[in-house]
Amino acid sequence: MGTSNTASRTVSTPKAADLTAVAQDYLKSVWSAQEWSDEPVTVGLIAERLGVSASTASEGIRKYTAQGLLRHARYGGVELTPVGTEYALMMVRRHRLLETFLVEKLGYRWDEVHHEAEVLEHAVSDTFITRIDALLGQPRHDPHGDPIPSSGEYPDTENMMQLNTVPTGLTVVIRRVSDDSSEMLRYFAHHGLIPGTGLSVQEPKAFTAGIPVHVADTGKDVVLGNEAAAALWVEITTPGSDAFS
């Protein structure tokens, strides 16, 4: 996966007020694009994530490259500099703490929180974020299972793989659910496919497309399409282990 696999590297603590909201969005989008993928982060991908034209994204990337926050070789991928990474992690931390707060304290569903957190992450103070963290008991993961970076550290996302790559017959536990699609999140919630849920990957049935799994918490069998299975990041475990928690 991307550079997020580098565990427990200490960094300094930047301030949100140091950057404009637009700069914050660019840096966070680069981090998010490479957190769960080894594919190069392209200008087109950043444009898609930010909802802007390719020319606008290219201009922004040039600007933040000149400021020492990004690196972008001609016809190459976009990368964060060490300083850019510090700011990106600050924004990722803000976003995921706010999502957790909205779900745990304000009763939002996990498919409703992304847009709200996108707005709030630029508006609240560093003190507000610190107090939310304390109120929530310093959570390590957001409602979707994404790691919440501790102040001054890179999150560790090792030991996870996508469900569609798990061999038949193995038992796994869901650790992270992609939040790219609100509709898919609602589907997962309906079937009890949330972080901490144990699954057994079963043998595919003849003439049936999809990946059949047995859901430990509900006792039901679900057949997942490849797109849905790829949105579930799991850890291989064994029945009865402490990993089912």
BALOBA-1460 file (C-alpha; in Angstrom, 3 decimals):
// residues 245
<rec num="1" residu="m" x="0.000" y="0.000" z="0.000"/>
<rec num="2" residu="g" x="1.019" y="3.663" z="0.156"/>
<rec num="3" residu="t" x="3.287" y="5.537" z="2.510"/>
<rec num="4" residu="s" x="0.810" y="5.120" z="5.369"/>
<rec num="5" residu="n" x="2.351" y="1.703" z="6.056"/>
<rec num="6" residu="t" x="5.284" y="3.428" z="7.711"/>
<rec num="7" residu="a" x="4.366" y="2.966" z="11.345"/>
<rec num="8" residu="s" x="4.934" y="5.258" z="14.313"/>
<rec num="9" residu="r" x="7.198" y="7.826" z="12.664"/>
<rec num="10" residu="t" x="7.207" y="10.944" z="14.793"/>
<rec num="11" residu="v" x="6.424" y="14.270" z="13.143"/>
<rec num="12" residu="s" x="5.880" y="17.805" z="14.432"/>
<rec num="13" residu="t" x="2.436" y="19.244" z="15.125"/>
<rec num="14" residu="p" x="1.349" y="21.869" z="12.572"/>
<rec num="15" residu="k" x="-1.472" y="24.362" z="13.054"/>
<rec num="16" residu="a" x="-4.608" y="24.457" z="10.916"/>
<rec num="17" residu="a" x="-4.426" y="28.242" z="10.700"/>
<rec num="18" residu="d" x="-1.109" y="27.967" z="8.831"/>
<rec num="19" residu="l" x="-2.857" y="26.962" z="5.586"/>
<rec num="20" residu="t" x="-5.881" y="28.058" z="3.578"/>
<rec num="21" residu="a" x="-8.836" y="25.687" z="3.348"/>
<rec num="22" residu="v" x="-7.979" y="25.031" z="-0.309"/>
<rec num="23" residu="a" x="-4.400" y="24.067" z="0.559"/>
<rec num="24" residu="q" x="-5.689" y="21.805" z="3.321"/>
<rec num="25" residu="d" x="-7.969" y="20.046" z="0.831"/>
<rec num="26" residu="y" x="-5.173" y="19.487" z="-1.691"/>
<rec num="27" residu="l" x="-2.817" y="17.975" z="0.861"/>
<rec num="28" residu="k" x="-5.490" y="15.776" z="2.445"/>
<rec num="29" residu="s" x="-6.624" y="14.553" z="-0.966"/>
<rec num="30" residu="v" x="-3.085" y="13.469" z="-1.884"/>
<rec num="31" residu="w" x="-2.726" y="11.602" z="1.408"/>
<rec num="32" residu="s" x="-6.138" y="9.939" z="1.080"/>
<rec num="33" residu="a" x="-5.424" y="8.871" z="-2.507"/>
<rec num="34" residu="q" x="-2.252" y="7.022" z="-1.543"/>
<rec num="35" residu="e" x="-3.207" y="5.756" z="1.908"/>
<rec num="36" residu="w" x="-4.767" y="2.518" z="0.644"/>
<rec num="37" residu="s" x="-3.165" y="2.220" z="-2.775"/>
<rec num="38" residu="d" x="0.267" y="1.859" z="-4.347"/>
<rec num="39" residu="e" x="-0.895" y="3.485" z="-7.577"/>
<rec num="40" residu="p" x="0.697" y="6.859" z="-8.452"/>
<rec num="41" residu="v" x="-1.382" y="9.894" z="-7.463"/>
<rec num="42" residu="t" x="-2.103" y="11.726" z="-10.706"/>
<rec num="43" residu="v" x="-3.323" y="15.239" z="-11.416"/>
<rec num="44" residu="g" x="-6.510" y="13.738" z="-12.840"/>
<rec num="45" residu="l" x="-7.153" y="11.768" z="-9.660"/>
<rec num="46" residu="i" x="-6.706" y="14.862" z="-7.493"/>
<rec num="47" residu="a" x="-9.043" y="16.807" z="-9.797"/>
<rec num="48" residu="e" x="-11.670" y="14.069" z="-9.443"/>
<rec num="49" residu="r" x="-11.365" y="13.941" z="-5.676"/>
<rec num="50" residu="l" x="-11.614" y="17.723" z="-5.319"/>
<rec num="51" residu="g" x="-14.338" y="18.154" z="-7.931"/>
<rec num="52" residu="v" x="-12.319" y="20.614" z="-10.026"/>
<rec num="53" residu="s" x="-11.030" y="20.655" z="-13.594"/>
<rec num="54" residu="a" x="-7.689" y="19.079" z="-14.451"/>
<rec num="55" residu="s" x="-6.275" y="22.520" z="-15.278"/>
<rec num="56" residu="t" x="-7.348" y="23.897" z="-11.907"/>
<rec num="57" residu="a" x="-5.836" y="20.909" z="-10.106"/>
<rec num="58" residu="s" x="-2.607" y="21.254" z="-12.095"/>
<rec num="59" residu="e" x="-2.372" y="24.930" z="-11.166"/>
<rec num="60" residu="g" x="-2.944" y="24.151" z="-7.486"/>
<rec num="61" residu="i" x="-0.336" y="21.402" z="-7.520"/>
<rec num="62" residu="r" x="2.202" y="23.764" z="-9.096"/>
<rec num="63" residu="k" x="1.437" y="26.349" z="-6.417"/>
<rec num="64" residu="y" x="1.867" y="23.968" z="-3.491"/>
<rec num="65" residu="t" x="4.943" y="22.411" z="-5.074"/>
<rec num="66" residu="a" x="6.498" y="25.880" z="-5.164"/>
<rec num="67" residu="q" x="5.620" y="26.268" z="-1.465"/>
<rec num="68" residu="g" x="7.442" y="23.037" z="-0.615"/>
<rec num="69" residu="l" x="4.309" y="21.085" z="0.314"/>
<rec num="70" residu="l" x="4.142" y="18.789" z="-2.730"/>
<rec num="71" residu="r" x="6.476" y="17.176" z="-5.244"/>
<rec num="72" residu="h" x="5.440" y="16.626" z="-8.837"/>
<rec num="73" residu="a" x="7.842" y="15.483" z="-11.515"/>
<rec num="74" residu="r" x="6.779" y="16.191" z="-15.098"/>
<rec num="75" residu="y" x="4.509" y="13.322" z="-16.234"/>
<rec num="76" residu="g" x="5.043" y="11.712" z="-12.817"/>
<rec num="77" residu="g" x="2.921" y="11.208" z="-9.729"/>
<rec num="78" residu="v" x="2.103" y="13.794" z="-7.089"/>
<rec num="79" residu="e" x="3.722" y="13.244" z="-3.681"/>
<rec num="80" residu="l" x="3.714" y="14.978" z="-0.325"/>
<rec num="81" residu="t" x="6.923" y="16.451" z="1.026"/>
<rec num="82" residu="p" x="7.694" y="15.775" z="4.704"/>
<rec num="83" residu="v" x="6.210" y="19.164" z="5.625"/>
<rec num="84" residu="g" x="3.198" y="18.550" z="3.395"/>
<rec num="85" residu="t" x="2.703" y="15.183" z="5.055"/>
<rec num="86" residu="e" x="2.558" y="16.804" z="8.493"/>
<rec num="87" residu="y" x="-0.224" y="19.109" z="7.384"/>
<rec num="88" residu="a" x="-2.063" y="16.334" z="5.538"/>
<rec num="89" residu="l" x="-2.054" y="14.139" z="8.646"/>
<rec num="90" residu="m" x="-3.353" y="17.044" z="10.711"/>
<rec num="91" residu="m" x="-6.338" y="17.351" z="8.373"/>
<rec num="92" residu="v" x="-6.910" y="13.577" z="8.261"/>
<rec num="93" residu="r" x="-6.906" y="13.554" z="12.065"/>
<rec num="94" residu="r" x="-9.412" y="16.435" z="12.184"/>
<rec num="95" residu="h" x="-11.720" y="14.802" z="9.641"/>
<rec num="96" residu="r" x="-11.788" y="11.387" z="11.292"/>
<rec num="97" residu="l" x="-12.234" y="12.737" z="14.811"/>
<rec num="98" residu="l" x="-15.142" y="14.858" z="13.603"/>
<rec num="99" residu="e" x="-16.736" y="11.856" z="11.865"/>
<rec num="100" residu="t" x="-16.400" y="9.869" z="15.084"/>
<rec num="101" residu="f" x="-17.895" y="12.702" z="17.124"/>
<rec num="102" residu="l" x="-20.857" y="13.032" z="14.759"/>
<rec num="103" residu="v" x="-21.629" y="9.301" z="14.954"/>
<rec num="104" residu="e" x="-20.967" y="8.689" z="18.647"/>
<rec num="105" residu="k" x="-22.296" y="11.926" z="20.167"/>
<rec num="106" residu="l" x="-24.768" y="13.399" z="17.668"/>
<rec num="107" residu="g" x="-26.406" y="10.255" z="16.349"/>
<rec num="108" residu="y" x="-25.392" y="10.519" z="12.700"/>
<rec num="109" residu="r" x="-25.247" y="7.360" z="10.592"/>
<rec num="110" residu="w" x="-21.839" y="6.433" z="9.212"/>
<rec num="111" residu="d" x="-23.012" y="7.177" z="5.665"/>
<rec num="112" residu="e" x="-23.994" y="10.762" z="6.610"/>
<rec num="113" residu="v" x="-20.838" y="12.118" z="8.197"/>
<rec num="114" residu="h" x="-18.352" y="12.667" z="5.369"/>
<rec num="115" residu="h" x="-19.779" y="15.928" z="4.013"/>
<rec num="116" residu="e" x="-20.403" y="17.362" z="7.484"/>
<rec num="117" residu="a" x="-16.824" y="16.614" z="8.511"/>
<rec num="118" residu="e" x="-15.516" y="18.138" z="5.257"/>
<rec num="119" residu="v" x="-17.151" y="21.439" z="6.232"/>
<rec num="120" residu="l" x="-16.333" y="21.375" z="9.930"/>
<rec num="121" residu="e" x="-12.668" y="20.389" z="9.585"/>
<rec num="122" residu="h" x="-11.856" y="23.850" z="8.198"/>
<rec num="123" residu="a" x="-13.968" y="25.784" z="10.677"/>
<rec num="124" residu="v" x="-13.121" y="24.469" z="14.141"/>
<rec num="125" residu="s" x="-10.068" y="25.383" z="16.186"/>
<rec num="126" residu="d" x="-7.177" y="23.162" z="17.245"/>
<rec num="127" residu="t" x="-8.466" y="23.443" z="20.819"/>
<rec num="128" residu="f" x="-11.882" y="22.152" z="19.732"/>
<rec num="129" residu="i" x="-10.271" y="19.123" z="18.080"/>
<rec num="130" residu="t" x="-8.179" y="18.431" z="21.185"/>
<rec num="131" residu="r" x="-11.272" y="18.528" z="23.385"/>
<rec num="132" residu="i" x="-13.265" y="16.275" z="21.047"/>
<rec num="133" residu="d" x="-10.395" y="13.788" z="21.171"/>
<rec num="134" residu="a" x="-10.484" y="13.829" z="24.980"/>
<rec num="135" residu="l" x="-14.294" y="13.591" z="25.093"/>
<rec num="136" residu="l" x="-14.238" y="10.533" z="22.828"/>
<rec num="137" residu="g" x="-11.531" y="8.835" z="24.882"/>
<rec num="138" residu="q" x="-8.789" y="9.300" z="22.257"/>
<rec num="139" residu="p" x="-10.172" y="6.826" z="19.703"/>
<rec num="140" residu="r" x="-7.742" y="5.006" z="17.425"/>
<rec num="141" residu="h" x="-10.186" y="4.506" z="14.519"/>
<rec num="142" residu="d" x="-13.125" y="6.353" z="13.007"/>
<rec num="143" residu="p" x="-16.551" y="4.716" z="12.423"/>
<rec num="144" residu="h" x="-15.348" y="3.208" z="9.120"/>
<rec num="145" residu="g" x="-12.226" y="1.696" z="10.685"/>
<rec num="146" residu="d" x="-9.810" y="4.230" z="9.209"/>
<rec num="147" residu="p" x="-6.948" y="4.930" z="11.638"/>
<rec num="148" residu="i" x="-6.986" y="8.300" z="13.382"/>
<rec num="149" residu="p" x="-3.410" y="9.613" z="13.390"/>
<rec num="150" residu="s" x="-2.153" y="10.392" z="16.861"/>
<rec num="151" residu="s" x="-0.684" y="13.846" z="17.180"/>
<rec num="152" residu="g" x="2.877" y="13.547" z="15.853"/>
<rec num="153" residu="e" x="2.644" y="10.011" z="14.423"/>
<rec num="154" residu="y" x="1.891" y="8.292" z="11.138"/>
<rec num="155" residu="p" x="-0.964" y="5.740" z="11.302"/>
<rec num="156" residu="d" x="-0.089" y="2.096" z="10.808"/>
<rec num="157" residu="t" x="-2.292" y="0.231" z="8.302"/>
<rec num="158" residu="e" x="-0.271" y="-2.964" z="7.990"/>
<rec num="159" residu="n" x="-1.672" y="-6.498" z="8.224"/>
<rec num="160" residu="m" x="-4.828" y="-5.677" z="6.269"/>
<rec num="161" residu="m" x="-5.951" y="-6.906" z="2.849"/>
<rec num="162" residu="q" x="-9.021" y="-6.485" z="0.700"/>
<rec num="163" residu="l" x="-11.645" y="-9.199" z="1.101"/>
<rec num="164" residu="n" x="-11.671" y="-9.977" z="-2.620"/>
<rec num="165" residu="t" x="-8.040" y="-11.149" z="-2.333"/>
<rec num="166" residu="v" x="-8.620" y="-13.555" z="0.603"/>
<rec num="167" residu="p" x="-8.456" y="-17.276" z="-0.300"/>
<rec num="168" residu="t" x="-11.503" y="-19.471" z="0.213"/>
<rec num="169" residu="g" x="-11.783" y="-21.161" z="3.600"/>
<rec num="170" residu="l" x="-10.074" y="-18.499" z="5.695"/>
<rec num="171" residu="t" x="-11.618" y="-16.640" z="8.607"/>
<rec num="172" residu="v" x="-11.164" y="-12.884" z="8.785"/>
<rec num="173" residu="v" x="-12.311" y="-9.874" z="10.765"/>
<rec num="174" residu="i" x="-13.344" y="-6.602" z="9.130"/>
<rec num="175" residu="r" x="-10.996" y="-3.786" z="10.098"/>
<rec num="176" residu="r" x="-11.875" y="-1.048" z="7.640"/>
<rec num="177" residu="v" x="-14.792" y="-0.233" z="5.332"/>
<rec num="178" residu="s" x="-14.225" y="2.153" z="2.434"/>
<rec num="179" residu="d" x="-16.423" y="5.240" z="2.781"/>
<rec num="180" residu="d" x="-16.257" y="6.220" z="-0.902"/>
<rec num="181" residu="s" x="-19.932" y="5.332" z="-1.453"/>
<rec num="182" residu="s" x="-22.765" y="6.253" z="0.924"/>
<rec num="183" residu="e" x="-25.032" y="3.731" z="-0.798"/>
<rec num="184" residu="m" x="-22.528" y="0.948" z="-0.217"/>
<rec num="185" residu="l" x="-22.135" y="1.954" z="3.426"/>
<rec num="186" residu="r" x="-25.880" y="1.598" z="3.892"/>
<rec num="187" residu="y" x="-25.733" y="-1.829" z="2.241"/>
<rec num="188" residu="f" x="-22.919" y="-2.939" z="4.544"/>
<rec num="189" residu="a" x="-24.743" y="-1.654" z="7.635"/>
<rec num="190" residu="h" x="-27.899" y="-3.551" z="6.604"/>
<rec num="191" residu="h" x="-25.925" y="-6.805" z="6.470"/>
<rec num="192" residu="g" x="-23.913" y="-6.147" z="9.645"/>
<rec num="193" residu="l" x="-20.661" y="-5.720" z="7.734"/>
<rec num="194" residu="i" x="-18.934" y="-3.244" z="10.048"/>
<rec num="195" residu="p" x="-15.462" y="-3.054" z="11.626"/>
<rec num="196" residu="g" x="-14.959" y="-5.815" z="14.186"/>
<rec num="197" residu="t" x="-17.284" y="-8.292" z="12.461"/>
<rec num="198" residu="g" x="-15.923" y="-11.772" z="11.797"/>
<rec num="199" residu="l" x="-16.405" y="-13.443" z="8.417"/>
<rec num="200" residu="s" x="-15.730" y="-16.876" z="6.966"/>
<rec num="201" residu="v" x="-14.908" y="-16.872" z="3.243"/>
<rec num="202" residu="q" x="-16.825" y="-19.729" z="1.644"/>
<rec num="203" residu="e" x="-16.465" y="-21.718" z="-1.559"/>
<rec num="204" residu="p" x="-18.193" y="-19.979" z="-4.484"/>
<rec num="205" residu="k" x="-21.276" y="-21.789" z="-5.701"/>
<rec num="206" residu="a" x="-21.493" y="-22.999" z="-9.285"/>
<rec num="207" residu="f" x="-23.051" y="-20.526" z="-11.731"/>
<rec num="208" residu="t" x="-23.203" y="-17.798" z="-9.063"/>
<rec num="209" residu="a" x="-21.137" y="-14.620" z="-9.344"/>
<rec num="210" residu="g" x="-19.687" y="-13.092" z="-6.221"/>
<rec num="211" residu="i" x="-17.824" y="-13.982" z="-3.044"/>
<rec num="212" residu="p" x="-19.948" y="-15.830" z="-0.445"/>
<rec num="213" residu="v" x="-19.188" y="-15.097" z="3.211"/>
<rec num="214" residu="h" x="-20.706" y="-16.244" z="6.486"/>
<rec num="215" residu="v" x="-21.229" y="-13.329" z="8.899"/>
<rec num="216" residu="a" x="-20.375" y="-14.449" z="12.433"/>
<rec num="217" residu="d" x="-22.412" y="-11.797" z="14.279"/>
<rec num="218" residu="t" x="-25.663" y="-12.424" z="12.402"/>
<rec num="219" residu="g" x="-25.216" y="-16.070" z="11.436"/>
<rec num="220" residu="k" x="-26.266" y="-15.213" z="7.893"/>
<rec num="221" residu="d" x="-24.627" y="-15.856" z="4.534"/>
<rec num="222" residu="v" x="-24.061" y="-12.949" z="2.138"/>
<rec num="223" residu="v" x="-22.774" y="-13.014" z="-1.424"/>
<rec num="224" residu="l" x="-20.679" y="-9.937" z="-2.197"/>
<rec num="225" residu="g" x="-19.837" y="-8.612" z="-5.631"/>
<rec num="226" residu="n" x="-16.180" y="-7.892" z="-6.350"/>
<rec num="227" residu="e" x="-16.624" y="-4.131" z="-5.886"/>
<rec num="228" residu="a" x="-18.213" y="-4.603" z="-2.471"/>
<rec num="229" residu="a" x="-15.616" y="-7.172" z="-1.396"/>
<rec num="230" residu="a" x="-12.812" y="-4.824" z="-2.468"/>
<rec num="231" residu="a" x="-14.291" y="-2.122" z="-0.212"/>
<rec num="232" residu="l" x="-13.827" y="-4.309" z="2.881"/>
<rec num="233" residu="w" x="-10.334" y="-4.411" z="4.373"/>
<rec num="234" residu="v" x="-9.834" y="-7.389" z="6.648"/>
<rec num="235" residu="e" x="-7.301" y="-9.093" z="8.874"/>
<rec num="236" residu="i" x="-6.868" y="-12.857" z="8.653"/>
<rec num="237" residu="t" x="-7.536" y="-14.520" z="11.974"/>
<rec num="238" residu="t" x="-8.828" y="-17.762" z="13.459"/>
<rec num="239" residu="p" x="-12.226" y="-18.577" z="15.011"/>
<rec num="240" residu="g" x="-12.374" y="-17.848" z="18.722"/>
<rec num="241" residu="s" x="-9.405" y="-15.514" z="18.737"/>
<rec num="242" residu="d" x="-9.321" y="-12.096" z="20.382"/>
<rec num="243" residu="a" x="-9.319" y="-10.507" z="16.910"/>
<rec num="244" residu="f" x="-13.130" y="-10.804" z="16.811"/>
<rec num="245" residu="s" x="-13.540" y="-7.582" z="18.733"/>
